């Protein structure tokens, strides 16, 4: 983290990845898993990631449609 390149990479990561982690914690309550076992916890995390990706996809798709309608 002492180099300027490392600090730049970390700044990009915080803008991109940290929002998703915060969204998973707040919206989906994924501060701790509701089940036991690696397979079940993996499935729960997969569902949370899928729900985020679908919500993001719908938002992006809605934005593209509104741009297409505008002259």
PDB file of N, CA, C and O in Angstrom:
ATOM      1  N   UNK A   1       0.812  -1.200   0.000  1.00  0.00           N
ATOM      2  CA  UNK A   1       0.000   0.000   0.000  1.00  0.00           C
ATOM      3  C   UNK A   1       0.856   1.264   0.000  1.00  0.00           C
ATOM      4  O   UNK A   1       0.321   2.372  -0.017  1.00  0.00           O
ATOM      5  N   UNK A   2       2.157   1.109   0.018  1.00  0.00           N
ATOM      6  CA  UNK A   2       3.022   2.286   0.054  1.00  0.00           C
ATOM      7  C   UNK A   2       3.215   2.910  -1.321  1.00  0.00           C
ATOM      8  O   UNK A   2       3.518   4.098  -1.430  1.00  0.00           O
ATOM      9  N   UNK A   3       3.042   2.119  -2.359  1.00  0.00           N
ATOM     10  CA  UNK A   3       3.245   2.668  -3.699  1.00  0.00           C
ATOM     11  C   UNK A   3       1.984   3.383  -4.167  1.00  0.00           C
ATOM     12  O   UNK A   3       0.880   3.098  -3.704  1.00  0.00           O
ATOM     13  N   UNK A   4       2.170   4.303  -5.079  1.00  0.00           N
ATOM     14  CA  UNK A   4       1.035   5.063  -5.602  1.00  0.00           C
ATOM     15  C   UNK A   4       0.117   4.174  -6.442  1.00  0.00           C
ATOM     16  O   UNK A   4      -1.100   4.363  -6.454  1.00  0.00           O
ATOM     17  N   UNK A   5       0.706   3.205  -7.140  1.00  0.00           N
ATOM     18  CA  UNK A   5      -0.085   2.282  -7.951  1.00  0.00           C
ATOM     19  C   UNK A   5      -1.010   1.440  -7.068  1.00  0.00           C
ATOM     20  O   UNK A   5      -2.177   1.237  -7.403  1.00  0.00           O
ATOM     21  N   UNK A   6      -0.488   0.956  -5.949  1.00  0.00           N
ATOM     22  CA  UNK A   6      -1.305   0.151  -5.029  1.00  0.00           C
ATOM     23  C   UNK A   6      -2.444   0.980  -4.451  1.00  0.00           C
ATOM     24  O   UNK A   6      -3.557   0.476  -4.301  1.00  0.00           O
ATOM     25  N   UNK A   7      -2.186   2.221  -4.130  1.00  0.00           N
ATOM     26  CA  UNK A   7      -3.232   3.093  -3.593  1.00  0.00           C
ATOM     27  C   UNK A   7      -4.314   3.365  -4.632  1.00  0.00           C
ATOM     28  O   UNK A   7      -5.496   3.445  -4.298  1.00  0.00           O
ATOM     29  N   UNK A   8      -3.914   3.504  -5.873  1.00  0.00           N
ATOM     30  CA  UNK A   8      -4.883   3.713  -6.958  1.00  0.00           C
ATOM     31  C   UNK A   8      -5.770   2.481  -7.140  1.00  0.00           C
ATOM     32  O   UNK A   8      -6.985   2.602  -7.299  1.00  0.00           O
ATOM     33  N   UNK A   9      -5.159   1.304  -7.116  1.00  0.00           N
ATOM     34  CA  UNK A   9      -5.925   0.058  -7.244  1.00  0.00           C
ATOM     35  C   UNK A   9      -6.910  -0.083  -6.086  1.00  0.00           C
ATOM     36  O   UNK A   9      -8.059  -0.473  -6.294  1.00  0.00           O
ATOM     37  N   UNK A  10      -6.473   0.228  -4.883  1.00  0.00           N
ATOM     38  CA  UNK A  10      -7.348   0.126  -3.725  1.00  0.00           C
ATOM     39  C   UNK A  10      -8.495   1.123  -3.802  1.00  0.00           C
ATOM     40  O   UNK A  10      -9.615   0.811  -3.398  1.00  0.00           O
ATOM     41  N   UNK A  11      -8.227   2.313  -4.316  1.00  0.00           N
ATOM     42  CA  UNK A  11      -9.289   3.311  -4.468  1.00  0.00           C
ATOM     43  C   UNK A  11     -10.338   2.828  -5.464  1.00  0.00           C
ATOM     44  O   UNK A  11     -11.534   3.020  -5.244  1.00  0.00           O
ATOM     45  N   UNK A  12      -9.903   2.201  -6.558  1.00  0.00           N
ATOM     46  CA  UNK A  12     -10.860   1.653  -7.528  1.00  0.00           C
ATOM     47  C   UNK A  12     -11.668   0.534  -6.906  1.00  0.00           C
ATOM     48  O   UNK A  12     -12.878   0.452  -7.118  1.00  0.00           O
ATOM     49  N   UNK A  13     -11.021  -0.325  -6.144  1.00  0.00           N
ATOM     50  CA  UNK A  13     -11.706  -1.445  -5.505  1.00  0.00           C
ATOM     51  C   UNK A  13     -12.767  -0.936  -4.540  1.00  0.00           C
ATOM     52  O   UNK A  13     -13.868  -1.485  -4.485  1.00  0.00           O
ATOM     53  N   UNK A  14     -12.452   0.093  -3.789  1.00  0.00           N
ATOM     54  CA  UNK A  14     -13.418   0.588  -2.819  1.00  0.00           C
ATOM     55  C   UNK A  14     -14.659   1.145  -3.495  1.00  0.00           C
ATOM     56  O   UNK A  14     -15.763   0.992  -2.974  1.00  0.00           O
ATOM     57  N   UNK A  15     -14.501   1.789  -4.648  1.00  0.00           N
ATOM     58  CA  UNK A  15     -15.673   2.325  -5.353  1.00  0.00           C
ATOM     59  C   UNK A  15     -16.536   1.201  -5.920  1.00  0.00           C
ATOM     60  O   UNK A  15     -17.761   1.320  -5.949  1.00  0.00           O
ATOM     61  N   UNK A  16     -15.924   0.131  -6.363  1.00  0.00           N
ATOM     62  CA  UNK A  16     -16.656  -0.929  -7.050  1.00  0.00           C
ATOM     63  C   UNK A  16     -17.136  -2.002  -6.085  1.00  0.00           C
ATOM     64  O   UNK A  16     -18.334  -2.276  -6.012  1.00  0.00           O
ATOM     65  N   UNK A  17     -16.222  -2.607  -5.349  1.00  0.00           N
ATOM     66  CA  UNK A  17     -16.556  -3.786  -4.553  1.00  0.00           C
ATOM     67  C   UNK A  17     -17.200  -3.459  -3.213  1.00  0.00           C
ATOM     68  O   UNK A  17     -18.091  -4.184  -2.771  1.00  0.00           O
ATOM     69  N   UNK A  18     -16.783  -2.417  -2.575  1.00  0.00           N
ATOM     70  CA  UNK A  18     -17.293  -2.147  -1.235  1.00  0.00           C
ATOM     71  C   UNK A  18     -18.779  -1.801  -1.239  1.00  0.00           C
ATOM     72  O   UNK A  18     -19.475  -2.105  -0.270  1.00  0.00           O
ATOM     73  N   UNK A  19     -19.280  -1.179  -2.294  1.00  0.00           N
ATOM     74  CA  UNK A  19     -20.712  -0.891  -2.374  1.00  0.00           C
ATOM     75  C   UNK A  19     -21.517  -2.185  -2.389  1.00  0.00           C
ATOM     76  O   UNK A  19     -22.547  -2.292  -1.723  1.00  0.00           O
ATOM     77  N   UNK A  20     -21.049  -3.148  -3.137  1.00  0.00           N
ATOM     78  CA  UNK A  20     -21.758  -4.429  -3.221  1.00  0.00           C
ATOM     79  C   UNK A  20     -21.774  -5.113  -1.860  1.00  0.00           C
ATOM     80  O   UNK A  20     -22.801  -5.656  -1.452  1.00  0.00           O
ATOM     81  N   UNK A  21     -20.652  -5.092  -1.158  1.00  0.00           N
ATOM     82  CA  UNK A  21     -20.611  -5.714   0.165  1.00  0.00           C
ATOM     83  C   UNK A  21     -21.557  -5.012   1.130  1.00  0.00           C
ATOM     84  O   UNK A  21     -22.246  -5.666   1.913  1.00  0.00           O
ATOM     85  N   UNK A  22     -21.592  -3.688   1.078  1.00  0.00           N
ATOM     86  CA  UNK A  22     -22.506  -2.944   1.940  1.00  0.00           C
ATOM     87  C   UNK A  22     -23.960  -3.245   1.587  1.00  0.00           C
ATOM     88  O   UNK A  22     -24.800  -3.365   2.478  1.00  0.00           O
ATOM     89  N   UNK A  23     -24.262  -3.367   0.296  1.00  0.00           N
ATOM     90  CA  UNK A  23     -25.622  -3.676  -0.147  1.00  0.00           C
ATOM     91  C   UNK A  23     -26.041  -5.046   0.375  1.00  0.00           C
ATOM     92  O   UNK A  23     -27.165  -5.218   0.848  1.00  0.00           O
ATOM     93  N   UNK A  24     -25.141  -6.014   0.290  1.00  0.00           N
ATOM     94  CA  UNK A  24     -25.462  -7.365   0.776  1.00  0.00           C
ATOM     95  C   UNK A  24     -25.730  -7.366   2.279  1.00  0.00           C
ATOM     96  O   UNK A  24     -26.612  -8.078   2.759  1.00  0.00           O
ATOM     97  N   UNK A  25     -24.967  -6.569   3.010  1.00  0.00           N
ATOM     98  CA  UNK A  25     -25.171  -6.515   4.456  1.00  0.00           C
ATOM     99  C   UNK A  25     -26.475  -5.831   4.815  1.00  0.00           C
ATOM    100  O   UNK A  25     -27.218  -6.324   5.664  1.00  0.00           O
ATOM    101  N   UNK A  26     -26.766  -4.706   4.183  1.00  0.00           N
ATOM    102  CA  UNK A  26     -27.939  -3.914   4.551  1.00  0.00           C
ATOM    103  C   UNK A  26     -29.231  -4.471   3.981  1.00  0.00           C
ATOM    104  O   UNK A  26     -30.193  -4.672   4.723  1.00  0.00           O
ATOM    105  N   UNK A  27     -29.274  -4.722   2.695  1.00  0.00           N
ATOM    106  CA  UNK A  27     -30.519  -5.140   2.050  1.00  0.00           C
ATOM    107  C   UNK A  27     -30.851  -6.606   2.279  1.00  0.00           C
ATOM    108  O   UNK A  27     -32.019  -6.963   2.435  1.00  0.00           O
ATOM    109  N   UNK A  28     -29.842  -7.449   2.299  1.00  0.00           N
ATOM    110  CA  UNK A  28     -30.086  -8.896   2.411  1.00  0.00           C
ATOM    111  C   UNK A  28     -29.794  -9.442   3.795  1.00  0.00           C
ATOM    112  O   UNK A  28     -30.043 -10.617   4.064  1.00  0.00           O
ATOM    113  N   UNK A  29     -29.273  -8.610   4.668  1.00  0.00           N
ATOM    114  CA  UNK A  29     -28.990  -9.065   6.024  1.00  0.00           C
ATOM    115  C   UNK A  29     -27.912 -10.123   6.088  1.00  0.00           C
ATOM    116  O   UNK A  29     -27.974 -11.020   6.929  1.00  0.00           O
ATOM    117  N   UNK A  30     -26.929 -10.033   5.220  1.00  0.00           N
ATOM    118  CA  UNK A  30     -25.903 -11.072   5.156  1.00  0.00           C
ATOM    119  C   UNK A  30     -24.723 -10.719   6.060  1.00  0.00           C
ATOM    120  O   UNK A  30     -23.565 -10.796   5.650  1.00  0.00           O
ATOM    121  N   UNK A  31     -25.031 -10.340   7.273  1.00  0.00           N
ATOM    122  CA  UNK A  31     -23.966 -10.104   8.242  1.00  0.00           C
ATOM    123  C   UNK A  31     -23.495 -11.425   8.826  1.00  0.00           C
ATOM    124  O   UNK A  31     -22.354 -11.556   9.269  1.00  0.00           O
ATOM    125  N   UNK A  32     -24.383 -12.389   8.820  1.00  0.00           N
ATOM    126  CA  UNK A  32     -24.012 -13.723   9.257  1.00  0.00           C
ATOM    127  C   UNK A  32     -24.970 -14.695   8.575  1.00  0.00           C
ATOM    128  O   UNK A  32     -26.133 -14.369   8.336  1.00  0.00           O
ATOM    129  N   UNK A  33     -24.479 -15.879   8.266  1.00  0.00           N
ATOM    130  CA  UNK A  33     -25.295 -16.842   7.540  1.00  0.00           C
ATOM    131  C   UNK A  33     -26.365 -17.433   8.436  1.00  0.00           C
ATOM    132  O   UNK A  33     -26.192 -17.547   9.650  1.00  0.00           O
ATOM    133  N   UNK A  34     -27.473 -17.805   7.818  1.00  0.00           N
ATOM    134  CA  UNK A  34     -28.608 -18.352   8.559  1.00  0.00           C
ATOM    135  C   UNK A  34     -28.566 -19.866   8.664  1.00  0.00           C
ATOM    136  O   UNK A  34     -29.444 -20.468   9.282  1.00  0.00           O
ATOM    137  N   UNK A  35     -27.561 -20.487   8.070  1.00  0.00           N
ATOM    138  CA  UNK A  35     -27.481 -21.939   8.055  1.00  0.00           C
ATOM    139  C   UNK A  35     -26.052 -22.375   8.356  1.00  0.00           C
ATOM    140  O   UNK A  35     -25.139 -21.552   8.426  1.00  0.00           O
ATOM    141  N   UNK A  36     -25.877 -23.668   8.529  1.00  0.00           N
ATOM    142  CA  UNK A  36     -24.557 -24.207   8.846  1.00  0.00           C
ATOM    143  C   UNK A  36     -24.056 -25.057   7.684  1.00  0.00           C
ATOM    144  O   UNK A  36     -24.834 -25.609   6.906  1.00  0.00           O
ATOM    145  N   UNK A  37     -22.759 -25.141   7.596  1.00  0.00           N
ATOM    146  CA  UNK A  37     -22.146 -25.954   6.568  1.00  0.00           C
ATOM    147  C   UNK A  37     -21.688 -25.111   5.383  1.00  0.00           C
ATOM    148  O   UNK A  37     -22.305 -24.106   5.032  1.00  0.00           O
ATOM    149  N   UNK A  38     -20.600 -25.546   4.787  1.00  0.00           N
ATOM    150  CA  UNK A  38     -20.025 -24.783   3.679  1.00  0.00           C
ATOM    151  C   UNK A  38     -20.946 -24.759   2.473  1.00  0.00           C
ATOM    152  O   UNK A  38     -21.104 -23.713   1.845  1.00  0.00           O
ATOM    153  N   UNK A  39     -21.552 -25.875   2.138  1.00  0.00           N
ATOM    154  CA  UNK A  39     -22.430 -25.931   0.966  1.00  0.00           C
ATOM    155  C   UNK A  39     -23.638 -25.015   1.139  1.00  0.00           C
ATOM    156  O   UNK A  39     -23.974 -24.265   0.223  1.00  0.00           O
ATOM    157  N   UNK A  40     -24.287 -25.063   2.283  1.00  0.00           N
ATOM    158  CA  UNK A  40     -25.465 -24.227   2.520  1.00  0.00           C
ATOM    159  C   UNK A  40     -25.109 -22.753   2.575  1.00  0.00           C
ATOM    160  O   UNK A  40     -25.855 -21.918   2.063  1.00  0.00           O
ATOM    161  N   UNK A  41     -23.971 -22.418   3.192  1.00  0.00           N
ATOM    162  CA  UNK A  41     -23.539 -21.021   3.235  1.00  0.00           C
ATOM    163  C   UNK A  41     -23.186 -20.526   1.834  1.00  0.00           C
ATOM    164  O   UNK A  41     -23.464 -19.377   1.488  1.00  0.00           O
ATOM    165  N   UNK A  42     -22.578 -21.388   1.037  1.00  0.00           N
ATOM    166  CA  UNK A  42     -22.261 -21.026  -0.345  1.00  0.00           C
ATOM    167  C   UNK A  42     -23.535 -20.788  -1.139  1.00  0.00           C
ATOM    168  O   UNK A  42     -23.609 -19.841  -1.922  1.00  0.00           O
ATOM    169  N   UNK A  43     -24.520 -21.623  -0.950  1.00  0.00           N
ATOM    170  CA  UNK A  43     -25.796 -21.444  -1.646  1.00  0.00           C
ATOM    171  C   UNK A  43     -26.460 -20.126  -1.229  1.00  0.00           C
ATOM    172  O   UNK A  43     -27.000 -19.411  -2.073  1.00  0.00           O
ATOM    173  N   UNK A  44     -26.423 -19.810   0.049  1.00  0.00           N
ATOM    174  CA  UNK A  44     -27.019 -18.559   0.524  1.00  0.00           C
ATOM    175  C   UNK A  44     -26.298 -17.355  -0.077  1.00  0.00           C
ATOM    176  O   UNK A  44     -26.941 -16.403  -0.517  1.00  0.00           O
ATOM    177  N   UNK A  45     -24.976 -17.393  -0.096  1.00  0.00           N
ATOM    178  CA  UNK A  45     -24.210 -16.298  -0.692  1.00  0.00           C
ATOM    179  C   UNK A  45     -24.471 -16.195  -2.191  1.00  0.00           C
ATOM    180  O   UNK A  45     -24.519 -15.094  -2.741  1.00  0.00           O
ATOM    181  N   UNK A  46     -24.639 -17.330  -2.849  1.00  0.00           N
ATOM    182  CA  UNK A  46     -24.926 -17.338  -4.284  1.00  0.00           C
ATOM    183  C   UNK A  46     -26.266 -16.672  -4.567  1.00  0.00           C
ATOM    184  O   UNK A  46     -26.383 -15.909  -5.525  1.00  0.00           O
ATOM    185  N   UNK A  47     -27.274 -16.949  -3.752  1.00  0.00           N
ATOM    186  CA  UNK A  47     -28.584 -16.333  -3.939  1.00  0.00           C
ATOM    187  C   UNK A  47     -28.518 -14.820  -3.729  1.00  0.00           C
ATOM    188  O   UNK A  47     -29.163 -14.062  -4.453  1.00  0.00           O
ATOM    189  N   UNK A  48     -27.741 -14.385  -2.743  1.00  0.00           N
ATOM    190  CA  UNK A  48     -27.596 -12.949  -2.499  1.00  0.00           C
ATOM    191  C   UNK A  48     -26.910 -12.280  -3.688  1.00  0.00           C
ATOM    192  O   UNK A  48     -27.330 -11.211  -4.130  1.00  0.00           O
ATOM    193  N   UNK A  49     -25.858 -12.910  -4.201  1.00  0.00           N
ATOM    194  CA  UNK A  49     -25.152 -12.354  -5.362  1.00  0.00           C
ATOM    195  C   UNK A  49     -26.056 -12.322  -6.587  1.00  0.00           C
ATOM    196  O   UNK A  49     -26.040 -11.357  -7.351  1.00  0.00           O
ATOM    197  N   UNK A  50     -26.834 -13.365  -6.772  1.00  0.00           N
ATOM    198  CA  UNK A  50     -27.764 -13.412  -7.897  1.00  0.00           C
ATOM    199  C   UNK A  50     -28.803 -12.300  -7.789  1.00  0.00           C
ATOM    200  O   UNK A  50     -29.126 -11.652  -8.784  1.00  0.00           O
ATOM    201  N   UNK A  51     -29.326 -12.079  -6.587  1.00  0.00           N
ATOM    202  CA  UNK A  51     -30.335 -11.025  -6.424  1.00  0.00           C
ATOM    203  C   UNK A  51     -29.729  -9.653  -6.697  1.00  0.00           C
ATOM    204  O   UNK A  51     -30.387  -8.801  -7.295  1.00  0.00           O
ATOM    205  N   UNK A  52     -28.485  -9.421  -6.269  1.00  0.00           N
ATOM    206  CA  UNK A  52     -27.837  -8.143  -6.565  1.00  0.00           C
ATOM    207  C   UNK A  52     -27.641  -7.980  -8.064  1.00  0.00           C
ATOM    208  O   UNK A  52     -27.945  -6.926  -8.621  1.00  0.00           O
ATOM    209  N   UNK A  53     -27.135  -9.019  -8.718  1.00  0.00           N
ATOM    210  CA  UNK A  53     -26.876  -8.936 -10.157  1.00  0.00           C
ATOM    211  C   UNK A  53     -28.161  -8.723 -10.947  1.00  0.00           C
ATOM    212  O   UNK A  53     -28.168  -7.967 -11.918  1.00  0.00           O
ATOM    213  N   UNK A  54     -29.241  -9.373 -10.549  1.00  0.00           N
ATOM    214  CA  UNK A  54     -30.519  -9.164 -11.236  1.00  0.00           C
ATOM    215  C   UNK A  54     -31.046  -7.748 -11.029  1.00  0.00           C
ATOM    216  O   UNK A  54     -31.526  -7.119 -11.973  1.00  0.00           O
ATOM    217  N   UNK A  55     -30.960  -7.249  -9.810  1.00  0.00           N
ATOM    218  CA  UNK A  55     -31.409  -5.879  -9.550  1.00  0.00           C
ATOM    219  C   UNK A  55     -30.586  -4.885 -10.360  1.00  0.00           C
ATOM    220  O   UNK A  55     -31.134  -3.932 -10.913  1.00  0.00           O
ATOM    221  N   UNK A  56     -29.292  -5.099 -10.432  1.00  0.00           N
ATOM    222  CA  UNK A  56     -28.417  -4.216 -11.209  1.00  0.00           C
ATOM    223  C   UNK A  56     -28.732  -4.311 -12.699  1.00  0.00           C
ATOM    224  O   UNK A  56     -28.758  -3.301 -13.401  1.00  0.00           O
ATOM    225  N   UNK A  57     -28.969  -5.525 -13.171  1.00  0.00           N
ATOM    226  CA  UNK A  57     -29.283  -5.738 -14.588  1.00  0.00           C
ATOM    227  C   UNK A  57     -30.581  -5.033 -14.969  1.00  0.00           C
ATOM    228  O   UNK A  57     -30.653  -4.384 -16.012  1.00  0.00           O
ATOM    229  N   UNK A  58     -31.613  -5.160 -14.122  1.00  0.00           N
ATOM    230  CA  UNK A  58     -32.888  -4.496 -14.400  1.00  0.00           C
ATOM    231  C   UNK A  58     -32.711  -2.979 -14.418  1.00  0.00           C
ATOM    232  O   UNK A  58     -33.292  -2.298 -15.263  1.00  0.00           O
ATOM    233  N   UNK A  59     -31.916  -2.448 -13.494  1.00  0.00           N
ATOM    234  CA  UNK A  59     -31.684  -1.007 -13.453  1.00  0.00           C
ATOM    235  C   UNK A  59     -30.955  -0.530 -14.703  1.00  0.00           C
ATOM    236  O   UNK A  59     -31.308   0.499 -15.278  1.00  0.00           O
ATOM    237  N   UNK A  60     -29.950  -1.268 -15.117  1.00  0.00           N
ATOM    238  CA  UNK A  60     -29.222  -0.898 -16.333  1.00  0.00           C
ATOM    239  C   UNK A  60     -30.106  -1.010 -17.567  1.00  0.00           C
ATOM    240  O   UNK A  60     -30.062  -0.158 -18.455  1.00  0.00           O
ATOM    241  N   UNK A  61     -30.898  -2.053 -17.613  1.00  0.00           N
ATOM    242  CA  UNK A  61     -31.790  -2.257 -18.758  1.00  0.00           C
ATOM    243  C   UNK A  61     -32.826  -1.144 -18.842  1.00  0.00           C
ATOM    244  O   UNK A  61     -33.143  -0.666 -19.931  1.00  0.00           O
ATOM    245  N   UNK A  62     -33.351  -0.735 -17.697  1.00  0.00           N
ATOM    246  CA  UNK A  62     -34.321   0.359 -17.660  1.00  0.00           C
ATOM    247  C   UNK A  62     -33.674   1.647 -18.156  1.00  0.00           C
ATOM    248  O   UNK A  62     -34.319   2.430 -18.855  1.00  0.00           O
ATOM    249  N   UNK A  63     -32.418   1.877 -17.808  1.00  0.00           N
ATOM    250  CA  UNK A  63     -31.710   3.068 -18.256  1.00  0.00           C
ATOM    251  C   UNK A  63     -31.482   3.064 -19.753  1.00  0.00           C
ATOM    252  O   UNK A  63     -31.589   4.112 -20.389  1.00  0.00           O
ATOM    253  N   UNK A  64     -31.170   1.916 -20.334  1.00  0.00           N
ATOM    254  CA  UNK A  64     -30.959   1.831 -21.771  1.00  0.00           C
ATOM    255  C   UNK A  64     -32.254   2.062 -22.540  1.00  0.00           C
ATOM    256  O   UNK A  64     -32.243   2.674 -23.608  1.00  0.00           O
ATOM    257  N   UNK A  65     -33.351   1.584 -22.009  1.00  0.00           N
ATOM    258  CA  UNK A  65     -34.637   1.798 -22.677  1.00  0.00           C
ATOM    259  C   UNK A  65     -35.017   3.266 -22.704  1.00  0.00           C
ATOM    260  O   UNK A  65     -35.515   3.764 -23.713  1.00  0.00           O
ATOM    261  N   UNK A  66     -34.781   3.968 -21.590  1.00  0.00           N
ATOM    262  CA  UNK A  66     -35.159   5.382 -21.555  1.00  0.00           C
ATOM    263  C   UNK A  66     -34.271   6.200 -22.485  1.00  0.00           C
ATOM    264  O   UNK A  66     -34.726   7.200 -23.040  1.00  0.00           O
ATOM    265  N   UNK A  67     -33.012   5.797 -22.667  1.00  0.00           N
ATOM    266  CA  UNK A  67     -32.138   6.494 -23.613  1.00  0.00           C
ATOM    267  C   UNK A  67     -32.572   6.227 -25.033  1.00  0.00           C
ATOM    268  O   UNK A  67     -32.450   7.109 -25.883  1.00  0.00           O
ATOM    269  N   UNK A  68     -33.077   5.034 -25.321  1.00  0.00           N
ATOM    270  CA  UNK A  68     -33.492   4.692 -26.674  1.00  0.00           C
ATOM    271  C   UNK A  68     -34.752   5.461 -27.080  1.00  0.00           C
ATOM    272  O   UNK A  68     -34.943   5.747 -28.262  1.00  0.00           O
ATOM    273  N   UNK A  69     -35.605   5.797 -26.126  1.00  0.00           N
ATOM    274  CA  UNK A  69     -36.842   6.488 -26.410  1.00  0.00           C
ATOM    275  C   UNK A  69     -36.593   7.966 -26.686  1.00  0.00           C
ATOM    276  O   UNK A  69     -37.295   8.581 -27.489  1.00  0.00           O
ATOM    277  N   UNK A  70     -35.590   8.535 -26.016  1.00  0.00           N
ATOM    278  CA  UNK A  70     -35.314   9.955 -26.196  1.00  0.00           C
ATOM    279  C   UNK A  70     -34.794  10.238 -27.602  1.00  0.00           C
ATOM    280  O   UNK A  70     -34.039   9.444 -28.163  1.00  0.00           O
ATOM    281  N   UNK A  71     -35.206  11.386 -28.173  1.00  0.00           N
ATOM    282  CA  UNK A  71     -34.744  11.705 -29.541  1.00  0.00           C
ATOM    283  C   UNK A  71     -33.297  12.137 -29.584  1.00  0.00           C
ATOM    284  O   UNK A  71     -32.773  12.435 -30.657  1.00  0.00           O
TER     285      UNK A  71
END
